[in-house]
Amino acid sequence: MRCPFCANDNDGVRDSRIVEDGRAIRRRRFCNHCKRRFTTYERVEGLLQVRKRDGTCQDFSRAKIERGLSAACWKRKIKQEEIQRLAIEIESHILDNYEREVGSEDVGNLCMQYLRDLDEVAFVRFASVYRSFRDAQDFVKELTPILSPNDPRNSR
């Protein structure tokens, strides 16, 4: 592993821990050249493919989910740790329920479901990009169920 600070490849592992419910290993490393510490994570990749709307496939990426959630939560009072937790939960749900391939629509709908429970503004932001809203009527259609008096979240 190359040090991100000095690019030297002479480092040692100081600590290893299993994280994310056993789905990753966190390693604390120490560069023997510049004496700085850094953290690496090991995860299995390429087990699950995401089928895009155009029919192409790409490797599933939790980082991509996290970027989309972060964009939706921009300037909201939501901590990055909460966004990371959501991304981990979404990833766990997908890995538990799909074997080789998941549709991008399923991933997007799952992200919207989690965002709706977290923050309604972030939910609408994500939905507007994911569902390609064209005009105000598209927003109204998406907001109608949220604003419905039958929605248990509206009894606040």
HELIX and SHEET records of a PDB file:
HELIX    1   1 ARG A   62  ALA A   72  1                                  11    
HELIX    2   2 GLN A   80  ASN A   97  1                                  18    
HELIX    3   3 SER A  104  LEU A  118  1                                  15    
HELIX    4   4 GLU A  120  TYR A  130  1                                  11    
HELIX    5   5 ALA A  136  LEU A  147  1                                  12    
HELIX    6   6 PRO A  152  ASN A  154  5                                   3    
SHEET    1   A 3 ASP A  11  VAL A  19  0                                        
SHEET    2   A 3 ALA A  24  CYS A  31 -1                                        
SHEET    3   A 3 ARG A  37  ARG A  43 -1                                        
SHEET    1   B 3 CYS A  57  ASP A  59  0                                        
SHEET    2   B 3 GLN A  49  ARG A  51 -1                                        
SHEET    3   B 3 GLU A 101  GLY A 103  1                                        
END                                                                             
